[in-house]
Amino acid sequence: MTLAPELSPVASVPREVIAVCFDVDATLVDYEASTRAGLQELLGTDDAWPEWCALTEEHYAHYLAGQVDFDLMRRRRTKDFFACRGEHLCDGEVVQREERRAAAVRQAWQLFDDALPCLRALRALGLRLAAITNAAGDHQRAKLGAVGLESTFDAVLISGELGVAKPHRAIFRRACSALGVHPAQTVHVGDRLDTDAEGARDAGLHGVWLDRSGCGTLPQDAGISVIGRLAELPALLTRHAGGQLVAQTTAKWKPAPVVD
């Protein structure tokens, strides 16, 4: 695995990092590819991707606010999606189409090619690992299982199981508690600047924004590091630890394995 050299911009990463937390969708799992597969199943094309993303932002906000459950949110999104295309579906047809779409999405779940090498590298450094994700518990646990990460993390925190979602600082603090670390000793990595990096920073962790597109804009003095690929993360951490990152792991701590 080749690690990228210098990064820009880079905030100050704590020298004594003990744990790293990860977002799941669009960070470890290729959310766009699986979602496009779902659209392809429904329409025979994925050219409605921008419209689907806009509706997802709208409907997901209702789910995260606790106004609807996860399955109802998905059905309403599908109904509105087709209504915007001039097709008004009865509830039964909505259910059928959403089931078809969801099945295609599940079949297309896959990790980014830099996910496993990064997780293995961090585990080799002795770091504790967690996943922090906003979604329904059964949905996300099925996804982690499908891509082979069900036993990878020392802690998995899912908003649907906890009743609190990113960017609320409580979910980040709960992750640190589950890992037995202080927020200042913890890094959180995710693809959303606001939800992940800024949310983690505001909770006392070090936020790392994964900007895979390279098109994002980071405010000045944001106190956040930026990487373009997960392959850059081990180098970022070790560089700020003088080339050697030593996790302060106690004898009682037994990290989960990172497997294929």
C-alpha positions in Angstrom: 0.0 0.0 0.0 1.4 3.4 -1.0 0.6 6.2 1.4 0.4 9.8 0.1 3.1 12.2 1.2 2.2 15.7 2.4 -1.4 16.8 2.8 -2.9 20.3 2.5 -4.6 21.6 4.5 -3.7 19.8 7.7 -4.9 20.8 11.2 -2.9 19.8 14.3 -3.5 16.1 15.0 -3.0 15.0 18.6 0.3 13.2 19.1 -1.2 10.6 21.3 -4.0 9.2 19.2 -5.5 6.0 20.6 -8.6 5.5 18.5 -10.1 6.3 15.1 -13.8 6.4 14.3 -15.2 6.1 10.8 -18.4 7.1 9.1 -19.7 4.2 7.0 -21.6 5.4 3.9 -19.4 7.2 1.3 -16.4 6.8 3.6 -15.9 3.0 3.8 -18.8 1.8 1.7 -19.4 3.1 -1.8 -22.8 4.7 -1.2 -23.0 6.3 -4.7 -22.4 3.1 -6.6 -25.0 1.1 -4.7 -27.6 3.9 -4.8 -27.1 4.3 -8.6 -27.6 0.5 -8.9 -31.0 1.0 -7.2 -32.0 3.7 -9.7 -30.8 1.6 -12.5 -33.2 -1.2 -11.3 -36.2 1.2 -11.2 -35.5 3.3 -14.3 -33.1 1.4 -16.5 -30.7 4.4 -16.0 -29.1 6.3 -13.2 -29.3 9.8 -14.7 -31.8 10.9 -12.0 -29.0 10.7 -9.4 -29.0 14.5 -8.6 -32.8 14.5 -8.1 -32.5 11.4 -5.9 -29.8 13.0 -3.8 -31.9 16.1 -3.3 -34.9 14.1 -2.1 -32.7 12.0 0.1 -31.4 15.1 1.9 -34.9 16.3 2.5 -36.4 13.0 3.7 -33.4 11.9 5.7 -33.7 15.1 7.7 -37.2 14.0 8.8 -35.9 10.6 9.8 -33.0 12.0 11.8 -35.4 14.4 13.6 -37.4 11.3 14.7 -40.5 12.4 12.7 -40.7 9.1 10.7 -39.1 5.7 11.0 -36.5 4.5 8.5 -38.7 2.3 6.3 -41.5 5.0 6.1 -38.9 7.5 5.1 -37.7 5.4 2.3 -41.2 4.7 1.0 -42.1 8.4 1.1 -38.9 9.3 -0.7 -39.7 6.8 -3.5 -43.3 8.1 -3.8 -42.1 11.7 -4.0 -39.4 10.7 -6.5 -41.9 9.3 -9.0 -44.4 12.1 -8.3 -41.7 14.6 -9.4 -41.4 12.6 -12.6 -45.2 12.8 -13.2 -46.1 9.3 -12.0 -48.4 9.2 -9.0 -48.2 5.7 -7.3 -50.6 4.0 -5.0 -49.2 2.8 -1.7 -48.9 -0.8 -2.9 -46.9 0.1 -5.9 -44.7 2.3 -3.8 -43.9 -0.7 -1.6 -43.1 -2.9 -4.6 -40.8 -0.4 -6.2 -39.0 0.4 -3.0 -38.5 -3.3 -2.3 -37.0 -3.7 -5.8 -34.8 -0.7 -5.4 -33.6 -1.8 -1.9 -32.8 -5.3 -3.1 -30.6 -3.9 -6.0 -28.9 -1.6 -3.5 -28.1 -4.5 -1.1 -26.6 -6.5 -4.0 -24.3 -3.6 -4.9 -22.9 -2.9 -1.5 -19.2 -2.8 -1.7 -16.2 -1.2 0.1 -14.0 1.4 -1.5 -10.7 -0.2 -2.5 -8.8 1.9 0.1 -11.0 0.9 3.0 -9.6 -2.5 4.1 -5.9 -1.5 3.6 -6.5 1.6 5.8 -8.3 -0.4 8.5 -5.5 -3.0 8.5 -2.8 -0.3 8.7 -4.5 1.4 11.7 -5.0 -1.9 13.5 -1.3 -2.7 12.9 -0.5 0.6 14.7 -2.5 -0.7 17.7 -5.4 1.7 17.3 -8.9 1.1 18.5 -11.5 1.4 15.8 -15.2 2.4 15.8 -17.9 3.1 13.3 -20.4 5.9 13.8 -23.2 6.0 11.4 -26.6 7.7 10.9 -29.2 5.1 9.9 -31.4 2.3 11.1 -29.6 -0.3 13.2 -30.7 -3.4 11.3 -30.0 -1.7 7.9 -26.4 -0.7 8.8 -25.5 -3.9 10.6 -26.7 -5.9 7.6 -24.5 -3.6 5.4 -21.4 -4.1 7.6 -22.0 -7.8 7.5 -22.4 -7.8 3.7 -19.1 -6.1 3.1 -17.2 -8.2 5.7 -16.9 -5.6 8.5 -19.2 -7.0 11.1 -16.3 -8.0 13.4 -13.9 -5.3 12.4 -14.8 -2.6 14.9 -14.4 -2.4 18.7 -17.6 -0.4 18.8 -20.4 0.3 16.4 -22.6 3.3 17.1 -25.8 3.7 15.0 -28.1 6.6 15.4 -31.2 4.5 15.0 -30.2 2.4 18.0 -29.1 5.3 20.2 -31.7 7.9 19.5 -29.0 10.5 18.7 -27.3 11.3 15.4 -24.3 13.0 14.0 -23.4 15.9 14.2 -24.7 15.9 17.8 -21.7 15.7 20.1 -23.4 13.0 22.3 -22.9 10.2 19.7 -19.2 11.0 19.3 -18.8 11.1 23.1 -20.5 7.7 23.4 -18.1 6.3 20.9 -15.2 7.5 23.0 -16.7 6.0 26.1 -17.3 2.7 24.4 -13.6 2.7 23.3 -12.3 3.7 26.7 -10.6 6.8 25.3 -10.7 10.6 25.8 -12.2 12.6 22.9 -8.9 14.5 22.5 -7.2 11.1 21.9 -9.6 10.2 19.1 -9.9 11.0 15.4 -13.1 10.8 13.4 -13.1 10.4 9.6 -16.0 11.0 7.3 -17.1 12.3 4.0 -19.4 15.1 5.3 -17.7 18.2 6.4 -20.6 19.4 8.6 -21.9 16.1 9.9 -18.6 14.3 10.4 -15.6 16.5 10.6 -17.1 19.6 12.2 -19.4 17.5 14.4 -16.4 15.5 15.7 -14.3 18.7 16.2 -17.1 20.3 18.2 -17.3 17.2 20.4 -13.6 17.5 21.3 -12.3 14.9 18.8 -10.0 15.6 15.9 -12.1 15.8 12.7 -10.8 14.5 9.4 -12.8 15.3 6.3 -12.5 12.7 3.5 -13.0 14.8 0.4 -12.8 12.1 -2.3 -13.9 14.5 -5.0 -11.3 17.1 -4.2 -13.8 19.8 -5.0 -14.8 20.8 -1.5 -14.0 24.1 0.2 -12.7 24.2 3.7 -13.2 27.4 5.8 -10.1 29.0 7.1 -9.0 28.1 10.6 -11.6 25.2 10.6 -9.4 23.1 12.8 -9.9 20.1 10.5 -7.6 18.0 8.4 -8.5 17.0 4.8 -7.6 13.8 3.0 -8.6 12.7 -0.5 -8.3 9.0 0.1 -8.3 6.7 3.1 -4.8 5.6 2.1 -3.6 9.0 3.3 -4.9 8.6 6.8 -2.1 6.4 8.4 0.5 8.8 7.1 -1.4 11.7 8.5 -1.5 10.2 11.9 2.1 8.9 12.0 3.5 12.1 10.6 2.1 14.1 13.6 3.5 11.5 16.0 7.0 11.9 14.9 6.9 9.0 12.4 5.8 6.5 15.0 2.3 6.3 16.5 2.1 4.3 19.7 -1.4 3.6 20.9 -1.6 3.4 24.7 -3.4 0.0 24.7 -3.9 -1.7 28.1 -3.4 -5.4 28.5 -7.1 -5.9 29.0 -8.0 -4.4 25.7 -8.6 -7.0 22.9 -9.1 -5.3 19.5 -11.4 -6.9 16.9 -9.6 -8.4 13.9 -9.7 -6.8 10.5 -10.7 -9.5 8.1 -11.6 -9.9 4.4 
